[in-house]
């Protein structure tokens, strides 16, 4: 039985997104204040009703209202009547809040090993030589069984590599002290911006993003990004890491009748700004290939030209809100955006794109044969949930009722690279370097010593099997 289409907008007819085509990716674009956020909210609601989980970043704090039913307001009532939508049931949706800083949602963390040297190099703004030294350090960690969980592990590893540069040079290559220093300074700067909160355990389990509630609605995962946006590279790298982990871990499903997950990448230009060509190429590959994992990726940005052409060509489902044409540069952008749509003789796209009212858009979705439909000018449906943020008390109430509450809140700090390297240093320096035992604290018994030795051996074995999210196996690395 075919699933009902997801009604998104109305012109002289219904404009609906087919669930079986929703993993072909999409784009929501438009200038500030033209209605992108409301469109995103309506799409998230529609996918949730289909039983499709959603992940999105809330960059302005406006999307938390998805958790509560909407209410009658003059503009909403007017739009309901205009589009003939009555009866129009208001309802809230199952929402899980996430927050890197752990204040407005469950803490969202990755381990340093999972993030890997490629994404960390971009996060730390490293040049090619410095990135090479960071990759070398990760290789040393693999070979020596050193788990990299948080930033103190990485700092300890870098110091270890720097202090033993001559020893590693033959096996791994030249280690530049200047590069080690540059990476360490980058880590200090990241930490000063609160980026250290991003790393540690328990790390995000992707299965917790792909859930439905008891009624069958897809869970809407909302990442609080208002504070995170003050560090744009951290924001973009985090979302790219999640996307790469989805690509790496999810099995192939071909073309399902609906997506397994829909991922909205808001402020998409941040992903591509200053990205090296090698990274852009891998992003393009992930976007193209992740479709077969049942994941739909929707970029949200002000201008379609914020997205590289090779990626833009893969975004088949389009909702284009108004663009402004106040300058020659704006006018060129409008012309270029108009050329990306399937032509409709009845719509002058280049003219219409500057005349659209708030909540009005140019819409083109894929038909059942996978062909873009001719673009149409239409009004986007209003959301059924609350437009705007929740109060802090309302947000906390939703958070406490989450099935995940308590799973991520307590930070773990198991034995990893920092502790192992500290132990090695103490053993090298001898008994004088060992911290004095407190009064009344006995020495380890033979059984305790054997247990600790076994734990270290297990940790070492786990370290040799470290799995990193380097944008999936297309990088040719071991997982």
N, C-alpha and C positions, 0 to 999 in steps of 0.2 A: 504494500500500500504506500503510495507516494505521500511524502510529507507536504503539508500546506505551505505555500510560498510565504515568505516573510514580507508583509506589506510595509513599505518604507515611505512612499510618497504617493500623491495623487495629482494627476492633471485632468485630462478628459477621460482618463482610465487609470486603473490601479497600476502602480509601478512596484513590483515585488522582486525580492531577491530569492532565487531558487536555492533551497538548502543543499542540493547536490552540486551546485556551482559555487557555493560560498567558500570552499577551500581554494578557489582560483585567485584569491587575494583581492584587495581593493584599495581605494583611495578616497579619503574625505578631505576636501581642500576648501579654502576660502579665507578671506581677510578676517581680522579680529572683529568680533561682534556681529558676524553674519549668520551664526547659528550652527557652527561645527560641533560644539559641545552637546547641544540638544540632539543633533543627529546621531552623534556617538552614543548618547544615552539611549535613544530609541533603538538603535541597532543592538546594543547590549541586552536590552529588554527582550527584543525579538528572539535573539539567539537563546537566551535563558528559557523562554517559553518553549522553544524547540527541544530543550534538554541539552543544549550545548554550553559547556562552561566557557567563561570569558576571562581574559586577563587584560587589564587596562591600567594606565597610570593617570592619576588625578592631579594634574599640574596646577590647578587653581583651587582645588578643594570643593569644586561644584558638583562632583559626581557621587558624593556620599549619599545624596538623597535617593539613590536607587534602592536603598534599604527600606524606605517608607513610602506608603501610597501618596499619590498626588492629591491635590484638592482643586475644587472649582475656582478658577480665576478668570477675569474678563477676557484676557487674550486667548487663554486656552479654550474657553467656552466658545469664543468667536471662531477659532480655527476648527473646532469640532463640528460646529454648525456649517461652516463654509465647505468642509470636505464631506459632510454627510456621514459622520462617524458614529452618531448616536445609535444605540447606547454605547457609552465609552467607559468601561470599568477602570477605575483607578486601583492600583495594587503596588505593593512593595515586592522586592525580589530577594532571594538568598544572597547575602553579601559577606565576603570575608575581607577584612581590612589587613593590609600589610604596610610595614614602615621600617625602613632600614634603621632608623633611630629608635624604634621600639616604643614610640610615644602615642602614635595614632593607629597602631595596628600591631599584629604579630611581627616580631623582628624577622627581617628577611636577610639571610646571610648566605654567603658562599665561602668555601675554603680557598686559600691561596692556590692550592694544587688544582682545584676544579677551574678556577679562573684562567690559570695557565699564563705563560710568558707573553704570548702575542697580545692578548687583551690587556694584561698588566702594562705592557710597554706603551700601549696607546693611552691607558689611564694615567701613566706617569710622564707622558710626553717625551719618551726616550727617542734618541736618534738611532740610526741603524747599528752603529758600533755598540752603544749601550744596550740595545735590545739583544744583540748577540751575546753579550756578557750575562744578561739575565737568563737567557736560554741555557747557556753553559751552566749557570748555577742550579737551574732546575734539573739538569742532567746529573750533576753531582748529587743532588738530593735523591734522585731515583736510585743511583748506583750505591749510595751509602745507606739506604733505608731510612731517610729522614722525612717524616711527615710534615708538610707545610700547611698549617691550618689557619694561622692568623699572621698579622704583620710582625709580631715579635719573632715568630719562626723565620720569616723571610729575612729580617734584619740580622738574626743570628747566623743564618746560612751565608749571607753576603759577607759578613765579617770573617767567617770560617774560610770562604773562598779567597778573600783578599789576603788573609794572614798566611795562606798556604798556596799562594799563586804559583810559586816556582814548582811546587809538587804537582799541581794540576796542569801546568803548561804543556808537558809532553803528551798527556793523554787527551786533553780537551782543547788545547789551544791557548793563545795569549790572553791573559787576564789583565786588563788595564785598571790600575788603581784609581785613575781619574773617573773611569766609568762606574766603578763600584761606589765611589763618592757621590757621583751624580744620581745614581739609583737611590742611595740612602737619603740624599736630600729630597728626592721626589717622594719617598715614603714619609718623611717628616712633614712635608707640605700636605700630603694627603691626609695624614693623621690630624693635622691642625684644622682641617676642614670637616672633621668628623668621619672621614672615609674609613677609619679603622673599624667602625661599627659594622661595615659591610662584610668583614671577614671573621670567620670563627665557626663554632658548632653550637647547637645543631644547625646544619646547613639546610637550605630549602629542599624538601622532597617534592619532586615534580608531581607525584601522585596526588599531593594535597591541593594542586591547582585544578585537577581534572575530576571534579566531584559534582554530583547532583543531590538535591534535597529529597525528602521523603515523598514530595509530590511530583518528582521527576524534573523539576526546573534545574537548569544548569547554574552552578555556582558562579557568581560574578566576583572575581578577585580584583580588588582595587588597591593599587599601590599609592600611598600618600607621597606625592612628589613635589609638593610646594616648597619644602625646605631643600629637598634633593636637587631641585633645579638651580640652586645657587652654585652648584658644581656640575655644570652641564656634561662634562666628559664622564663623570661618575655615573650620572643618570643614563647616558647613552650606552656606556659599557655594561652596566648592570642589565639593561633590557636586552642587549645583544647577547650577553652570557645566557640569560634564560632562554632566548630563542635558540641559541646553539645547543644548549642542553636538551631542549625538546627535540631538535633534529637528531641528536646523537642517541638519545635513549628510547624514543618511541619506535615501535615496529612499523613496517610498511603496511598500509591498508588499501592502497590503490585509490579508487574513487568511491568513497563511501556515500551513503544517501544523505549524510550531513556531516559537518566537521566534528572532529574529536575535541577541538579547542579552537577558539578564535582569539587572536592576539592583536590588540590595538597598540600601535607604536605612535604615541602622540609626540608633538614637536619633533617630527621625523628628521628635520634638517640637521638636528644635533648629531644624529648618527653618521651623517656623511661629511659634516664640516671637518676639514683638515685630515680626513682619513687617507692613509697612503693607498696607492693604487692596488697593492696586493690585498689589502683588507677589503676594499670595495669589490674586488673580483670575488672574494670568498662570500661576502654578503649576498652578492647576486646569485651565486651558486646555491646558498642555503635557501634563499627565497624561492628559487626555482624548484628545488628538490624537496623542501619540507611539505609541499602540497601532498605528496604521496604518503606522508605520515598522518594525514588527516588534519593538518593545522592550517587555518586560514590566517593570513597576516594582512592587516589593514593599517596603512600609514595615514596619519592625520597631520596635516601641515597647512601653512598659509597659501603656498603656491606650488602647483605641481612640479615646477622646475626646481624645487628644493630637492627632489628625488632624481638621482642619475637616470639617464635615458634607458639604460639596460634594465634597471629595476622597474622603472615606470612602465615599461612595455609589458611587464608581468602582472600589473594591477588592473584586472579586467572589469571589476565592479566599481563604478565611479559615482560619487556624489560631489558635485562642484558648486559651492556657494559663491557669493559675489567676490569679484576682484576689483580693486580700484585702479584707475588709469590716469593718475594725476601727473605722472612724469613720463618721459620717453621710455625709461626703463620699465615702468609699469605697463605701458602700452605694448611693449615687446613681449612681456610676460603674458598678457592677456591673449595676444595673437598666438603665442606658442601653446598656451593651455587649450585654446579653442581647437587647435589642429589635432589634439589627442583624442577627440571624440569621434565616434561613428556618425557620419553626416546625416542630417535630417533636413530635407528641402524646406520644411515648414518652420525651421528654427535658425535664425542668424546667431550662431553661438557667440561670435566675437562681440556683437552688440549686446546680446542678452546678458552676457557674463558680467557686464558692468552695471546692469539695471536691476538685477535680482534684489528683491526685498529680503528682510530678515526672515529666515525660515524657508525661503524659496531657494531652489537649486536646479541645476542641470543634472539629469540623472540618466545613467546608462548601465544596465546590468546584462549579464550573459543570459542568452536564452537556453532552452533545453539541449540545443545542439552545440553549445559552447561558443556561440557567435555574439559579439556585442550588439545590443539592440540600438537602433537610432536614438540619439540623445533627445530628451524631452524636458521641457521646462515645467516644474511641478512644485507643489508645496509639501514639505516634509511633515509627517504625522507628529503630533505632540507626544511627549512621553506619558506613560501611565503612572510613573513614580514621581516623587517630589523633585521639582526643579530647584537646585541650590543645595547648599551644605546642610549637614546635621549640626545640632549643638554638640559641644564636647560631651555632655552627659548622655545624649542619644547615641553618639558614636561608641562610647564606653559600654553602654548597655548591649549594643550589637556585638561588640568584641567579647564581652564576658559570656554571651550565649553561643559563641562559636564552638564548633566541635573540636577545633584545634587549640582552644584556650589552654595554656599550660604546657603545650608541647614545645614551643619555641622560646618561651619567656625566660627560661633559666639558661644562662650562658655556661657552656661546658669548656673545660680546659684540661684535656687529657695529655699524656706524655707525647711530645712531638719534637720537632727539630730543636727548639729552644732548650728544652730540658736535656735532651741527649747531648747536644754540643757543650752545654754547661757541665755535665757530668764528665765528659771527655777532658775538658780543660782542667777540672779539679783533679782528675786522675793523673794527668800529665804533670801538674804542679806538685802533686804529692799530698801527704796528710796535712801539711801546714795550710793548704788551701781549703780544706774541708771546713765547713761551718761547725762551730762547737755545738755539741748536743746540749739541749736544755737539761736542767737539773732533774734527775729522776727519770730521764728518758733512756731506756735500755737499748743496747745494740741489737740489731736485727738478729733474730734466731736463724738457725740453718734453714728451717722451713720458709721463713719470710724471704731470706736471700734467694732461695731457689725459685720462689713464686715471682719475685721481682725480675729475676733473670729470664724466666719464661715469658713474662709480660713484655720485656724488652725485645726478646726474640720474635714474638708475635707482631709487635709494632714494626720491627724491622722488615718482616715479611710483607706486612701490609704496605709499608713504604715503597717496596719494590713494585707494588701493583697499583701505584697511584694512577688515578684516571683524571685526565684534564679536559675541561671544555674548551678546546681550541677550534670552535666552529665545526665540530663533527669530524668524522673519519676522512672527509675530503682533504684534510691536511696531511693525511698519510701517517698520522701518529697512532701509537698503540692506545687502546682504551682499557 
